[in-house]
Every structure is written in structure tokens, then in C-alpha cells.
Amino acid sequence: MARFLLTTLGSLGDLHPYIAVALGLRARGHHATIATSEIYRAKIEGEGLAFHPVRPDLGFALTDPAVMRQAVHPRTGTEYVIRRMFLPHLEASFEDTLAAARHADVLVGHPIAYATPTVAELLNKPWLSVALQPSIFLSPYDPPVVAGLPWLENFQDSGLWFWRPMVGLALAITRRWAAPLNNLRRTLGLRELRDPLFRGMHSPHGTQAWFSRILARPQPDWPARTEITGFPFYDKLEPGAGLPPALQRFLESGPPPVVFTLGSSAPLDAGTFYQESARAALAAGCRAVLLTGRDPRNLPQEPLPDSIFVTEYAPYSELLGRAAATVHQGGVGTTAQALRAARPMIVVPWSHDQPDNARRVRKLGAGLTVRRADYRAATAANALREMLSDQSYARAAARASAAMSEEDGVAAACRGLEALL
């Protein structure tokens, strides 16, 4: 039996793939520990997995709309998350990760768990880095759509002459953000990293891309020894939890509804998304399920008809396959579940990797995009009518789902990790 330490920080979209892989490692006879924010202790230990706390504890962010509003801002959200939410806690995160890693045989990193590469190097432990979405590679061969700079998408096909300097500029900017990380490494007697937040976060032992090949193919400038595993799926809010009985009855009482969701973080900055979504469903003549999260401000103010069901959360794996379509914010985990469900989607990107994930969905032909600033009942209703009346979207979603069914993200990730032993 080997001892694996999986480090991750962020929202449920960052945590769930690590739970999936940790459960896979346990099923193969290994011991798996997840090191992450204290707020997730009960969830992880409820699955019978070992837990180790790593600061910062994101409980303050995941329950504070003011913080989350800045974290998901379309233009400055990524900088805020890196420079205000995580890097100020770097030394504490390093201490916690170091303590957790001393008895581990293999470490598994997350792009925002900035202390993991330094801990692995200091302890001389083998480790693998993880990419949860294609945009993390910042490849000019497959240029990402950048949140807050939508006009760049007009240059998507401009080639290396345009994208190499653009990527170089992005790396130069983030290099300045990463000063605390290189300061820490200097105090430990380790060499500085040229691009600590992106290319410097990839392990010399290899990188696993925990997404499907339908979203991206390997590029010449991806890290050496990168393996695309497929998505590792897990989506329980609490261990053993399934569809709420009332939702189950709603699904059985009529035709498939449209599911409207903003994942786990954006509901704290939902604005009028759910109110407009309810009106859009009525205008389009659709039944609807609104997954509103725990912020009471997301509940529609006007009385709702029986054709609209409202609940905080439901497992996507049990719900989306019974829907007519999904309208969501474009987080990679939500996108993966919607594609696996073989249903078309409308993506309303908030920030970070979401505009890029939306582009990849459109490229597959499996959905449409509506800009957040344009998301109104009339606009959403028109997009729903177009998507549900044109069967090409459903056929493309079915093709994507069929291709994904040939992948086993958990098994591939576990095999790659075992290869380091």
C-alpha cells in the first residue's frame, strides 16, 4: 500500500476531482489523504478519506458575497484570487503542506496549491502536477479565451505571430504577482522559478490533464510527459446524498426541464441570473429547475408556477441526463457533467477559465454562449428556442458524450500515479 497526498484549494469544482481520484486510489488498495481547506473536512472524512488542513481556510470566502464578487469579477477576478486570497497565506500553506507530506510516497498538486512544488522539491518526493482545464497551459498553439478581454477571441486564428507575444505578456505580468513564492524559495535555498504561477507549477515527473480529449489535444509547448486522462467525476454535496425526493417527483411529473445553475461559487454573485432564468423558461414554454445555492437573494421574488422547481443543489450526474438542456456558468466541472449527460447547453461565463470552456463547447457544436452582460429573459429565451429546435446541438452533445464514455479519468489518473512509485 502506497501513501498518496492530494493537495487542492478552491471551490467544489477544484475539490471534487481530487475526491474522485482519492476514492479510486483507495479502491486500488492505497492510502489517500486530501490536504485542503478546513471547511471541507466533514465532506472528505465522510467519504472515509484522510484529511489534512491547509491554510487558507476558504470558509470566509465561500460564505461572503463581497469576497466572491471580487473573486469572480470577469476582468480582475483571477488576479484577486491569486494575489489576495492565496499568496498572502503562502507561508502558512507551505507549513501545512510540509507537515502533511512528510510521510507521503507521492504528492499530487493543484495549480493554486502553490506550496506543493516547493514542498516536493524540498523533501525530494515524486509528484505529479494537475491541469483541470485546457486554458491553464496558456499555449499559443491553442490560445485560450481570456476572461475580461473578450475581443481577443476575434484573433483566435491569428497564429503564433500574434499569440506568442500575447502569452509572453501574460507570463510577464503574472511573474510579478508571484514574488512571494520566489521569496519563500530563496529562504529555503531553492532556485527561483521563472514562471512560478503557470509553467513553473508543472512537475518534472509529469502532468496529468484531468479533462477530456474532446476539449483539447496535446500541443507542442505543453509540459513534457503530459497525459490527458479524461474527467474524474464526483458530485455529491454530502457523502451518499442523491436527488432530493421533491425534485425526483418533479422530474417524473412532466417533460424534461431546463436546468439553470451557476456551479458552487458564482451563486454568491448571481445578480439577476435566476430571476431572468425563471422568466426565460416561462417565455420559452419550458419547465425549469433552478439550482440557486444557499444565498437567499437568488430566490425569484415573484410567485413561481408549478413548472419551475427551486432547490439549492442536486448532483449533476443524476439530474442533467434527465434535463432537456443546461444553462450554466461554464466551470470546467459543470461543463464536463453537461457534456457527459449528452444534453446541449447555453454557457453564460462569469470569469477565469469559463469563457474558454464556453468556446470549446461551441467548437464542439454542443451549445451556445450568452454574455453575462446580455443575459436577460428575452435573450435567454431566444437562445433556448434556437438550441432546442435545432437538433444539431443535441446530436453534437450526444457525440461528445459517446467519446467521453470511452475515457476513465479516475483509472487513468491512478495508473499514472502508481507509475511514480
TACORZI-V722254 format. One record per pair of residues at least 12 apart in sequence whose C-alpha atoms are under 10 Angstrom apart, sorted by sequence separation. I is the first residue (numbers start at 0). J is the second residue. D is the distance in whole Angstrom. If there is no record, write none. Layout:
BEGIN
i;j;d
I;J;D
I;J;D
END
This chain:
BEGIN
i;j;d
5;17;7
21;33;7
32;44;10
39;51;10
40;52;8
67;79;10
106;118;9
107;119;9
115;127;10
116;128;8
142;154;9
143;155;8
180;192;9
181;193;9
215;227;9
260;272;9
261;273;9
276;288;10
277;289;8
298;310;9
325;337;7
334;346;9
345;357;8
346;358;9
357;369;9
5;18;9
18;31;9
37;50;9
39;52;9
66;79;9
67;80;9
70;83;9
106;119;7
115;128;9
142;155;7
178;191;10
181;194;10
259;272;9
260;273;8
276;289;8
298;311;10
324;337;8
325;338;10
344;357;10
369;382;8
18;32;9
36;50;10
37;51;8
38;52;9
66;80;10
69;83;10
70;84;8
105;119;9
141;155;8
142;156;9
151;165;10
178;192;10
181;195;8
259;273;8
297;311;10
319;333;10
346;360;8
354;368;9
368;382;9
5;20;9
17;32;10
18;33;8
33;48;7
34;49;9
35;50;8
36;51;8
37;52;5
100;115;9
140;155;10
141;156;9
142;157;10
177;192;9
180;195;7
206;221;9
207;222;10
212;227;7
214;229;10
274;289;10
322;337;10
325;340;10
329;344;10
345;360;9
346;361;9
367;382;7
5;21;8
17;33;7
31;47;10
32;48;6
33;49;6
34;50;6
35;51;7
36;52;6
37;53;7
96;112;9
139;155;10
140;156;10
142;158;9
177;193;10
179;195;10
180;196;9
206;222;7
210;226;10
211;227;7
212;228;8
213;229;9
260;276;10
273;289;7
295;311;10
320;336;9
324;340;9
329;345;9
330;346;9
344;360;8
345;361;9
354;370;9
366;382;10
367;383;9
4;21;9
17;34;10
31;48;7
32;49;4
33;50;5
34;51;5
35;52;5
36;53;5
37;54;8
38;55;10
39;56;9
66;83;10
96;113;10
97;114;8
101;118;9
141;158;9
142;159;9
177;194;8
178;195;9
205;222;8
206;223;8
207;224;8
208;225;7
209;226;9
210;227;7
211;228;7
212;229;7
259;276;7
273;290;9
292;309;10
293;310;9
294;311;9
315;332;10
316;333;10
319;336;7
320;337;8
324;341;9
325;342;7
326;343;9
327;344;8
328;345;9
329;346;5
330;347;10
343;360;9
344;361;9
366;383;10
3;21;8
30;48;8
31;49;6
32;50;5
33;51;6
34;52;6
35;53;5
36;54;6
37;55;8
38;56;6
39;57;9
66;84;9
96;114;7
97;115;8
100;118;8
101;119;9
106;124;7
107;125;9
108;126;7
109;127;9
110;128;7
139;157;10
140;158;7
141;159;10
174;192;9
177;195;6
178;196;10
205;223;7
206;224;6
207;225;6
208;226;6
209;227;6
210;228;6
211;229;4
212;230;9
258;276;10
259;277;9
273;291;7
286;304;10
287;305;10
288;306;9
289;307;7
290;308;9
291;309;7
292;310;8
293;311;6
315;333;8
318;336;10
319;337;6
320;338;9
322;340;9
323;341;10
324;342;5
325;343;7
326;344;6
327;345;7
328;346;6
329;347;7
330;348;8
367;385;9
14;33;9
30;49;8
31;50;9
32;51;7
33;52;8
34;53;6
35;54;7
36;55;6
37;56;5
38;57;7
39;58;9
93;112;9
95;114;9
96;115;7
99;118;10
100;119;8
105;124;6
106;125;6
107;126;6
108;127;6
109;128;6
110;129;7
139;158;8
140;159;7
143;162;10
174;193;7
175;194;9
176;195;9
177;196;6
203;222;8
204;223;9
205;224;5
206;225;5
207;226;5
208;227;5
209;228;5
210;229;5
211;230;6
257;276;10
272;291;9
286;305;9
287;306;6
288;307;6
289;308;6
290;309;6
291;310;6
292;311;4
293;312;9
317;336;10
318;337;10
319;338;9
320;339;8
321;340;8
322;341;10
323;342;7
324;343;5
325;344;5
326;345;5
327;346;5
328;347;5
329;348;5
330;349;9
334;353;9
367;386;8
33;53;10
34;54;9
35;55;8
36;56;4
37;57;8
38;58;5
92;112;8
93;113;8
94;114;9
97;117;9
98;118;9
104;124;7
105;125;5
106;126;4
107;127;5
108;128;5
109;129;6
110;130;7
139;159;6
142;162;7
174;194;6
175;195;10
176;196;8
177;197;10
201;221;10
202;222;8
203;223;8
204;224;8
205;225;6
206;226;6
207;227;6
208;228;6
209;229;5
210;230;4
211;231;10
286;306;5
287;307;5
288;308;5
289;309;5
290;310;5
291;311;5
292;312;6
315;335;10
316;336;6
319;339;9
320;340;4
321;341;10
322;342;7
323;343;8
324;344;5
325;345;6
326;346;6
327;347;6
328;348;5
329;349;8
330;350;9
344;364;10
345;365;9
346;366;7
347;367;9
348;368;8
366;386;7
3;24;8
14;35;8
35;56;8
36;57;6
37;58;8
38;59;9
92;113;8
93;114;5
96;117;10
97;118;6
101;122;7
103;124;8
104;125;7
105;126;5
106;127;7
107;128;6
108;129;6
109;130;7
110;131;8
138;159;10
139;160;9
141;162;9
142;163;9
173;194;8
174;195;7
175;196;10
201;222;7
202;223;9
203;224;8
204;225;9
205;226;8
206;227;9
207;228;7
208;229;7
209;230;5
210;231;8
259;280;10
277;298;10
278;299;9
285;306;8
286;307;6
287;308;6
288;309;6
289;310;6
290;311;5
291;312;7
292;313;10
315;336;6
316;337;9
319;340;6
320;341;7
321;342;9
322;343;10
323;344;9
324;345;8
325;346;8
326;347;7
327;348;8
328;349;6
329;350;9
330;351;9
331;352;8
335;356;10
343;364;9
344;365;7
345;366;5
346;367;6
347;368;6
348;369;8
349;370;8
350;371;10
365;386;9
2;24;9
3;25;10
14;36;10
21;43;10
25;47;9
35;57;9
36;58;8
92;114;6
93;115;7
96;118;7
97;119;8
100;122;8
102;124;10
103;125;10
104;126;9
105;127;8
106;128;9
107;129;7
108;130;9
109;131;8
139;161;8
140;162;8
171;193;9
172;194;10
173;195;8
174;196;7
200;222;10
201;223;9
202;224;9
207;229;9
208;230;9
209;231;7
258;280;10
269;291;9
274;296;10
277;299;7
281;303;10
284;306;9
285;307;9
286;308;8
287;309;8
288;310;8
289;311;8
290;312;5
314;336;10
315;337;8
318;340;9
319;341;9
320;342;7
327;349;10
328;350;9
329;351;10
330;352;7
331;353;7
334;356;7
338;360;9
343;365;5
344;366;5
345;367;5
346;368;5
347;369;5
348;370;7
349;371;7
1;24;9
2;25;10
25;48;8
38;61;9
89;112;9
91;114;9
92;115;9
93;116;10
95;118;10
96;119;9
101;124;9
139;162;5
140;163;9
142;165;9
143;166;10
170;193;9
171;194;8
173;196;7
174;197;9
198;221;9
199;222;10
202;225;10
209;232;10
257;280;8
269;292;10
273;296;10
274;297;7
276;299;9
278;301;10
281;304;9
289;312;9
290;313;7
316;339;8
317;340;9
319;342;7
329;352;8
330;353;5
334;357;8
342;365;8
343;366;5
344;367;7
345;368;5
346;369;6
347;370;6
348;371;6
349;372;10
0;24;10
1;25;10
18;42;10
22;46;8
60;84;8
89;113;7
90;114;8
93;117;8
94;118;9
97;121;9
100;124;9
138;162;8
139;163;5
142;166;8
170;194;7
173;197;8
198;222;8
201;225;9
256;280;9
266;290;9
267;291;9
273;297;6
274;298;7
275;299;9
277;301;10
289;313;10
315;339;10
316;340;7
329;353;5
330;354;9
331;355;10
341;365;9
342;366;9
343;367;8
344;368;9
345;369;7
346;370;8
347;371;6
348;372;10
0;25;9
14;39;9
18;43;7
21;46;10
22;47;9
86;111;9
89;114;7
93;118;7
97;122;8
110;135;8
137;162;10
138;163;8
139;164;9
170;195;9
266;291;6
267;292;8
269;294;9
271;296;9
272;297;8
273;298;7
274;299;5
278;303;9
281;306;8
288;313;10
315;340;9
328;353;7
329;354;7
330;355;10
331;356;7
334;359;10
335;360;10
346;371;9
347;372;9
365;390;10
366;391;9
367;392;9
1;27;10
2;28;10
3;29;8
4;30;9
5;31;7
6;32;8
7;33;8
8;34;8
9;35;8
10;36;10
22;48;8
85;111;8
86;112;10
88;114;10
137;163;10
139;165;8
170;196;9
265;291;10
266;292;6
267;293;8
268;294;9
270;296;9
271;297;7
273;299;7
274;300;8
277;303;8
280;306;9
281;307;9
327;353;10
328;354;9
329;355;8
330;356;7
331;357;9
334;360;8
347;373;9
365;391;8
366;392;6
0;27;9
1;28;8
2;29;6
3;30;6
4;31;6
5;32;6
6;33;6
7;34;6
8;35;6
9;36;8
21;48;8
57;84;9
85;112;8
86;113;8
139;166;7
170;197;8
263;290;10
265;292;9
266;293;8
267;294;6
269;296;9
270;297;8
271;298;10
272;299;10
273;300;10
274;301;9
277;304;10
280;307;8
329;356;6
330;357;9
338;365;8
347;374;8
364;391;7
365;392;5
366;393;8
0;28;6
1;29;5
2;30;5
3;31;5
4;32;5
5;33;5
6;34;5
7;35;5
8;36;7
11;39;9
15;43;10
18;46;8
21;49;9
56;84;10
57;85;9
85;113;8
86;114;10
137;165;10
138;166;7
139;167;9
170;198;9
257;285;7
258;286;9
259;287;7
260;288;8
261;289;9
262;290;8
263;291;9
264;292;9
266;294;7
267;295;10
268;296;10
269;297;7
271;299;9
328;356;10
329;357;6
337;365;10
338;366;10
364;392;6
365;393;7
0;29;5
1;30;6
2;31;6
3;32;6
4;33;6
5;34;6
6;35;6
7;36;8
10;39;10
14;43;9
55;84;8
56;85;10
137;166;7
256;285;6
257;286;6
258;287;6
259;288;6
260;289;6
261;290;8
262;291;9
263;292;7
266;295;10
267;296;9
268;297;9
277;306;10
328;357;9
329;358;10
363;392;9
364;393;9
365;394;8
366;395;9
0;30;7
1;31;8
2;32;8
3;33;9
4;34;7
5;35;8
6;36;10
18;48;8
55;85;7
81;111;8
137;167;9
255;285;9
256;286;4
257;287;5
258;288;5
259;289;5
260;290;5
261;291;8
262;292;8
263;293;9
266;296;9
267;297;8
277;307;7
288;318;10
327;357;10
364;394;9
365;395;5
366;396;8
54;85;9
55;86;9
80;111;9
254;285;9
255;286;7
256;287;5
257;288;6
258;289;6
259;290;6
260;291;7
261;292;8
266;297;7
277;308;10
329;360;9
361;392;9
364;395;5
365;396;5
55;87;9
56;88;10
81;113;10
137;169;9
254;286;7
255;287;8
256;288;6
257;289;9
258;290;7
259;291;8
260;292;9
277;309;10
347;379;10
363;395;7
364;396;7
365;397;8
55;88;6
137;170;9
253;286;8
254;287;10
255;288;10
256;289;10
362;395;10
363;396;8
365;398;9
54;88;7
55;89;8
288;322;9
345;379;9
361;395;10
364;398;10
365;399;8
53;88;10
54;89;8
287;322;9
360;395;10
363;398;9
364;399;9
54;90;9
55;91;8
56;92;10
250;286;10
273;309;10
286;322;9
287;323;9
360;396;9
363;399;8
54;91;6
55;92;7
249;286;10
250;287;10
286;323;9
287;324;10
288;325;9
289;326;10
290;327;10
345;382;8
53;91;8
54;92;5
249;287;10
250;288;9
285;323;9
287;325;10
344;382;10
345;383;8
53;92;6
54;93;9
249;288;9
329;368;9
344;383;9
360;399;10
52;92;9
53;93;8
54;94;9
55;95;10
326;366;9
328;368;10
343;383;10
53;94;8
54;95;7
325;366;9
326;367;9
327;368;10
328;369;10
345;386;8
53;95;5
54;96;9
246;288;9
324;366;9
326;368;9
344;386;8
52;95;7
53;96;6
326;369;10
328;371;9
343;386;7
344;387;10
51;95;8
52;96;8
53;97;10
343;387;8
4;49;9
5;50;10
6;51;9
8;53;8
51;96;8
53;98;10
266;311;10
4;50;9
5;51;10
6;52;10
7;53;9
8;54;9
9;55;10
52;98;10
53;99;9
4;51;9
6;53;8
8;55;8
9;56;10
10;57;8
51;98;9
52;99;9
343;390;9
8;56;9
9;57;7
51;99;6
263;311;10
343;391;9
344;392;8
8;57;8
50;99;9
51;100;10
258;307;10
263;312;9
343;392;6
344;393;9
10;60;10
256;306;8
257;307;9
258;308;10
259;309;10
262;312;9
276;326;9
342;392;8
343;393;5
9;60;10
10;61;8
256;307;8
260;311;10
341;392;10
342;393;6
343;394;8
9;61;9
254;306;10
256;308;9
260;312;9
341;393;7
342;394;9
343;395;8
344;396;9
253;306;9
260;313;10
262;315;10
326;379;9
341;394;8
342;395;9
343;396;6
252;306;10
341;395;8
342;396;5
343;397;8
260;315;10
272;327;10
341;396;5
342;397;7
36;92;10
249;305;9
340;396;8
341;397;4
35;92;9
249;306;9
258;315;10
326;383;9
338;395;9
339;396;8
340;397;8
341;398;8
342;399;10
54;112;10
249;307;9
250;308;9
325;383;10
338;396;6
339;397;8
341;399;7
342;400;9
53;112;9
249;308;7
269;328;10
324;383;8
337;396;9
338;397;8
339;398;10
340;399;9
341;400;5
35;95;9
137;197;8
258;318;8
338;398;9
339;399;7
340;400;7
341;401;8
34;95;9
35;96;9
135;196;10
136;197;7
137;198;9
258;319;7
338;399;6
339;400;5
340;401;10
34;96;7
135;197;7
136;198;7
246;308;7
256;318;10
257;319;9
266;328;10
324;386;9
338;400;6
339;401;8
341;403;10
117;180;9
121;184;9
135;198;9
245;308;9
246;309;9
256;319;9
258;321;10
265;328;8
324;387;8
337;400;9
338;401;9
339;402;9
113;177;10
117;181;10
246;310;8
255;319;10
257;321;9
258;322;6
264;328;10
323;387;8
335;399;10
336;400;9
338;402;10
339;403;7
34;99;7
136;201;10
245;310;9
255;320;9
256;321;8
257;322;6
258;323;8
259;324;9
260;325;8
261;326;8
262;327;7
265;330;10
335;400;9
338;403;8
339;404;8
33;99;9
34;100;9
114;180;8
117;183;9
118;184;10
121;187;8
255;321;6
256;322;5
257;323;5
258;324;6
259;325;6
260;326;6
261;327;5
262;328;7
264;330;10
32;99;8
113;180;8
117;184;7
121;188;9
243;310;9
246;313;9
254;321;9
255;322;5
256;323;5
257;324;5
258;325;5
259;326;5
260;327;5
261;328;5
262;329;8
263;330;9
32;100;10
121;189;8
250;318;9
254;322;9
255;323;5
256;324;7
257;325;6
258;326;6
259;327;6
260;328;7
261;329;8
262;330;7
324;392;10
335;403;9
77;146;9
114;183;9
120;189;8
243;312;9
254;323;8
255;324;8
256;325;9
257;326;7
258;327;8
259;328;9
260;329;10
261;330;8
262;331;10
324;393;9
76;146;9
77;147;10
114;184;10
117;187;9
130;200;10
242;312;9
243;313;7
247;317;10
251;321;10
262;332;8
263;333;9
323;393;9
9;80;9
32;103;9
74;145;9
75;146;9
76;147;9
129;200;9
130;201;9
241;312;10
242;313;6
243;314;9
247;318;9
250;321;8
262;333;7
31;103;9
73;145;9
74;146;6
75;147;8
117;189;8
128;200;7
129;201;8
136;208;10
241;313;7
242;314;7
246;318;9
250;322;9
261;333;9
262;334;10
30;103;9
34;107;10
73;146;5
74;147;4
117;190;10
127;200;10
128;201;5
129;202;9
135;208;10
240;313;9
241;314;6
242;315;9
260;333;9
30;104;10
31;105;10
32;106;10
33;107;9
34;108;10
72;146;9
73;147;5
74;148;7
127;201;8
128;202;5
141;215;8
240;314;8
241;315;10
242;316;10
9;84;10
71;146;10
72;147;8
73;148;9
74;149;10
126;201;10
127;202;6
128;203;9
133;208;8
141;216;9
241;316;9
242;317;7
272;347;10
9;85;10
73;149;10
126;202;7
127;203;8
128;204;8
129;205;9
130;206;7
131;207;9
132;208;7
133;209;9
141;217;9
236;312;8
241;317;7
242;318;7
8;85;9
35;112;9
125;202;9
126;203;8
127;204;6
128;205;7
129;206;6
130;207;6
131;208;6
132;209;7
133;210;8
140;217;10
141;218;7
235;312;9
236;313;8
237;314;10
241;318;9
34;112;10
125;203;9
126;204;6
127;205;5
128;206;5
129;207;5
130;208;5
131;209;5
132;210;6
133;211;9
140;218;6
141;219;10
235;313;8
236;314;7
116;195;10
125;204;7
126;205;8
127;206;5
128;207;6
129;208;6
130;209;6
131;210;6
132;211;9
133;212;10
138;217;10
139;218;9
140;219;8
141;220;10
234;313;9
235;314;6
125;205;10
126;206;9
127;207;7
128;208;9
129;209;7
130;210;8
131;211;10
138;218;7
139;219;10
140;220;8
234;314;6
235;315;9
269;349;9
129;210;10
133;214;7
134;215;9
138;219;9
139;220;8
140;221;10
233;314;9
234;315;7
235;316;9
268;349;9
113;195;8
120;202;10
132;214;9
133;215;6
136;218;9
138;220;7
233;315;9
234;316;7
113;196;8
116;199;9
117;200;9
119;202;9
132;215;9
133;216;9
137;220;9
138;221;7
233;316;8
234;317;9
265;348;10
112;196;10
116;200;7
133;217;9
136;220;8
137;221;9
232;316;9
265;349;7
111;196;8
115;200;9
116;201;8
136;221;6
257;342;10
259;344;10
261;346;10
265;350;9
110;196;8
111;197;10
113;199;10
114;200;10
116;202;7
136;222;8
258;344;9
259;345;9
261;347;9
110;197;8
113;200;8
115;202;10
116;203;10
257;344;9
260;347;10
261;348;9
110;198;10
112;200;9
133;221;10
261;349;9
90;179;9
111;200;9
6;96;8
17;107;9
86;176;9
89;179;8
90;180;9
93;183;9
110;200;7
5;96;10
17;108;10
82;173;10
86;177;8
88;179;10
89;180;7
109;200;9
110;201;8
4;96;9
17;109;9
81;173;9
86;178;9
87;179;8
108;200;9
109;201;10
6;99;9
86;179;7
87;180;10
90;183;7
108;201;9
283;376;9
5;99;10
6;100;10
82;176;7
86;180;8
89;183;8
108;202;9
128;222;10
282;376;8
283;377;9
4;99;7
5;100;9
14;109;10
78;173;8
81;176;8
82;177;8
107;202;10
130;225;9
279;374;10
281;376;9
282;377;8
285;380;9
4;100;7
13;109;8
81;177;9
129;225;9
130;226;10
279;375;8
280;376;8
283;379;9
284;380;9
3;100;9
4;101;10
13;110;10
82;179;9
128;225;9
129;226;10
130;227;9
278;375;9
279;376;4
280;377;10
282;379;9
283;380;5
2;100;10
4;102;9
5;103;10
13;111;9
78;176;8
108;206;9
127;225;10
129;227;10
131;229;10
132;230;10
234;332;9
276;374;9
278;376;5
279;377;6
282;380;6
283;381;7
285;383;9
3;102;9
4;103;6
107;206;9
108;207;10
131;230;8
233;332;9
234;333;10
272;371;9
275;374;8
276;375;8
277;376;8
278;377;8
279;378;8
280;379;8
281;380;8
282;381;9
283;382;9
284;383;10
285;384;9
2;102;8
3;103;6
4;104;8
5;105;9
6;106;8
7;107;9
8;108;10
9;109;9
107;207;9
131;231;10
232;332;8
275;375;6
276;376;6
279;379;6
280;380;7
283;383;7
284;384;9
2;103;5
3;104;6
4;105;6
5;106;6
6;107;6
7;108;7
8;109;7
230;331;10
231;332;9
270;371;10
274;375;9
275;376;5
276;377;10
278;379;9
279;380;5
282;383;10
283;384;6
1;103;8
2;104;5
3;105;5
4;106;5
5;107;5
6;108;5
7;109;5
8;110;9
9;111;8
230;332;8
234;336;9
272;374;7
274;376;8
275;377;8
278;380;8
279;381;8
282;384;10
1;104;6
2;105;7
3;106;6
4;107;6
5;108;6
6;109;6
7;110;8
8;111;6
9;112;9
232;335;9
233;336;10
271;374;9
272;375;8
273;376;10
275;378;9
276;379;7
277;380;10
279;382;10
280;383;8
0;104;10
1;105;8
2;106;9
3;107;7
4;108;9
5;109;8
6;110;10
7;111;7
8;112;6
231;335;10
232;336;8
271;375;9
272;376;9
275;379;8
276;380;8
279;383;8
280;384;10
283;387;10
6;111;9
7;112;6
8;113;9
230;335;7
271;376;10
275;380;9
6;112;6
7;113;9
229;335;10
230;336;9
5;112;10
6;113;10
232;339;10
6;114;9
7;115;9
6;115;7
230;339;10
5;115;9
17;129;10
16;131;8
81;196;9
13;131;8
12;131;9
5;126;10
210;331;8
214;335;9
4;126;9
5;127;10
7;129;10
210;332;9
3;126;9
211;335;8
210;335;8
213;338;10
257;383;9
214;356;8
214;358;10
215;359;8
214;359;6
213;359;9
214;360;8
213;360;9
214;362;9
213;362;10
214;363;8
213;363;8
230;403;8
229;403;7
229;404;9
231;406;10
232;407;9
229;405;9
230;406;8
231;407;7
232;408;8
233;409;10
229;406;5
230;407;7
231;408;5
232;409;8
228;406;7
229;407;6
230;408;5
231;409;5
227;406;10
228;407;7
229;408;4
230;409;7
231;410;9
228;408;5
229;409;8
231;411;9
227;408;8
228;409;8
229;410;9
230;411;10
231;412;8
228;410;8
229;411;8
230;412;9
228;411;5
229;412;8
227;411;8
228;412;6
213;398;10
214;399;9
226;411;9
227;412;9
228;413;10
213;399;7
226;412;9
228;414;10
212;399;10
213;400;9
228;415;9
211;399;10
213;402;7
226;415;8
212;402;9
213;403;7
46;237;9
47;238;9
211;402;9
212;403;8
17;209;10
45;237;8
46;238;6
211;403;7
16;209;8
42;235;9
45;238;6
46;239;9
71;264;8
72;265;10
210;403;10
211;404;10
16;210;10
42;236;8
43;237;9
44;238;9
45;239;9
70;264;9
71;265;7
211;405;10
212;406;9
42;237;6
43;238;8
70;265;9
211;406;8
41;237;9
42;238;7
68;264;9
71;267;9
72;268;9
210;406;10
211;407;10
41;238;9
67;264;7
68;265;8
71;268;8
211;408;8
67;265;7
68;266;10
70;268;9
132;330;9
133;331;9
210;408;8
67;266;9
68;267;7
69;268;9
132;331;6
209;408;7
64;264;9
67;267;6
68;268;5
131;331;7
132;332;9
208;408;9
209;409;9
64;265;9
66;267;9
67;268;7
68;269;9
131;332;9
207;408;10
61;263;9
62;264;9
64;266;9
65;267;8
66;268;9
68;270;10
146;348;8
147;349;9
152;354;10
209;411;9
61;264;7
64;267;5
65;268;8
146;349;8
147;350;7
152;355;9
209;412;8
60;264;9
61;265;10
63;267;7
64;268;6
146;350;5
147;351;9
207;411;9
208;412;9
61;266;10
62;267;8
63;268;10
64;269;9
145;350;9
146;351;6
149;354;8
207;412;7
61;267;8
145;351;7
146;352;7
148;354;10
149;355;10
152;358;9
60;267;10
144;351;9
145;352;7
146;353;7
147;354;9
23;231;9
144;352;8
145;353;9
146;354;6
207;415;8
143;352;8
144;353;9
145;354;7
146;355;8
206;415;9
207;416;9
144;354;6
145;355;7
205;415;9
19;230;10
20;231;7
22;233;10
143;354;9
144;355;5
205;416;10
19;231;6
20;232;9
143;355;6
144;356;8
18;231;9
19;232;6
20;233;9
142;355;9
143;356;9
144;357;9
16;230;8
17;231;8
18;232;9
19;233;5
144;358;7
205;419;9
16;231;5
17;232;9
18;233;7
19;234;9
143;358;9
144;359;10
204;419;8
15;231;8
16;232;6
17;233;9
18;234;9
135;351;10
143;359;10
15;232;7
16;233;6
134;351;9
135;352;8
15;233;5
16;234;9
134;352;6
14;233;9
15;234;6
133;352;9
134;353;9
14;234;10
15;235;8
132;352;7
134;354;10
12;233;10
15;236;10
131;352;10
132;353;10
134;355;7
149;370;10
11;233;10
12;234;9
133;355;8
134;356;8
11;234;9
132;355;9
133;356;8
11;235;10
132;356;8
11;236;9
133;359;10
64;294;9
62;293;9
63;294;10
62;294;9
12;262;8
11;262;8
12;263;7
10;262;9
11;263;6
12;264;9
10;263;7
11;264;8
10;264;6
9;264;9
80;351;10
76;349;9
77;350;8
78;351;10
76;350;7
77;351;6
73;348;9
74;349;10
75;350;9
76;351;7
77;352;9
73;349;6
74;350;7
75;351;9
72;349;7
73;350;4
74;351;9
71;349;6
72;350;6
73;351;7
71;350;5
72;351;9
70;350;9
71;351;7
73;353;10
70;351;9
73;354;9
129;412;10
127;415;9
127;416;7
126;416;8
125;416;10
127;419;9
126;419;8
125;419;7
126;420;10
124;419;10
125;420;8
73;371;9
107;416;8
106;416;9
105;416;8
105;417;9
106;419;10
105;419;7
104;419;9
105;420;7
16;332;8
104;420;7
13;330;10
15;332;8
12;330;7
13;331;9
12;331;7
13;332;8
12;332;6
11;332;9
12;333;8
27;410;10
23;408;10
24;409;9
23;409;6
24;410;9
27;413;8
22;409;9
23;410;7
27;414;10
20;408;8
21;409;9
23;411;10
24;412;9
25;413;10
29;417;10
19;408;9
20;409;5
23;412;9
24;413;6
19;409;7
20;410;8
23;413;7
24;414;9
27;417;10
18;409;10
19;410;10
20;411;9
21;412;10
22;413;10
23;414;10
16;408;9
17;409;9
20;412;7
21;413;9
24;416;9
16;409;9
19;412;10
20;413;7
24;417;9
20;416;10
3;416;9
3;417;9
1;417;8
3;420;10
2;420;10
1;420;8
END
